Amino acid sequence: MSPKSVHNPLEAVRVKTLDEVATLLRVSRGSAYAAAKKGEIPTIRIGRRLLVPLAALDRLLGEQAG
């Protein structure tokens, strides 16, 4: 079995910082933080960091497009 065929759950967890997501969405940093506060951008907090799970962001954007 090759190392690439072994499933590593940590590899499946893809996150970005809220600042990175703001850049991806082409909105200001302040707008991204405001949207996160309102629950419009899904976030998880680890310590002082706000992270955005990309799977949740993908689902959200898919819903917005449809």
C-alpha positions as CSV (number, residue, x, y, z in Angstrom):
1,M,0.0,0.0,0.0
2,S,1.5,3.3,-1.0
3,P,1.6,6.2,1.5
4,K,-0.7,8.3,-0.6
5,S,-3.5,5.7,-0.3
6,V,-3.5,5.9,3.5
7,H,-6.3,8.2,4.7
8,N,-5.1,10.8,7.1
9,P,-8.0,12.7,8.7
10,L,-5.8,15.7,9.4
11,E,-5.2,16.1,5.7
12,A,-8.9,16.4,5.1
13,V,-9.2,19.3,7.5
14,R,-8.6,22.4,5.4
15,V,-8.9,25.7,7.1
16,K,-8.0,29.3,6.2
17,T,-7.7,32.4,8.4
18,L,-10.4,34.9,8.2
19,D,-8.0,37.3,6.6
20,E,-7.2,34.8,3.8
21,V,-10.9,34.2,3.3
22,A,-11.5,38.0,3.0
23,T,-8.9,38.0,0.2
24,L,-10.5,35.0,-1.5
25,L,-13.9,36.6,-1.4
26,R,-12.5,40.0,-2.4
27,V,-14.0,41.8,0.6
28,S,-12.3,43.9,3.2
29,R,-10.9,42.4,6.4
30,G,-13.6,44.4,8.4
31,S,-16.4,43.1,6.2
32,A,-15.2,39.5,6.7
33,Y,-15.0,39.9,10.5
34,A,-18.5,41.5,10.5
35,A,-19.9,38.6,8.4
36,A,-18.3,36.1,10.7
37,K,-19.8,37.8,13.7
38,K,-23.2,37.6,12.1
39,G,-22.7,34.0,11.3
40,E,-22.6,34.6,7.5
41,I,-19.1,33.1,7.3
42,P,-18.7,29.8,9.2
43,T,-15.8,30.0,11.7
44,I,-14.2,28.0,14.4
45,R,-12.2,29.5,17.2
46,I,-9.0,28.0,18.4
47,G,-7.5,30.1,21.1
48,R,-7.6,33.7,19.8
49,R,-7.6,32.6,16.1
50,L,-10.7,32.5,14.0
51,L,-10.4,29.9,11.3
52,V,-12.7,29.1,8.4
53,P,-13.2,25.4,7.5
54,L,-13.0,25.4,3.7
55,A,-15.6,22.6,3.4
56,A,-18.1,24.7,5.2
57,L,-17.2,27.7,3.1
58,D,-17.6,25.6,-0.1
59,R,-21.0,24.5,1.0
60,L,-22.1,28.1,1.8
61,L,-20.9,29.4,-1.5
62,G,-22.6,26.5,-3.3
63,E,-25.9,27.4,-1.6
64,Q,-25.5,31.1,-2.6
65,A,-24.9,30.2,-6.2
66,G,-27.9,27.8,-6.5
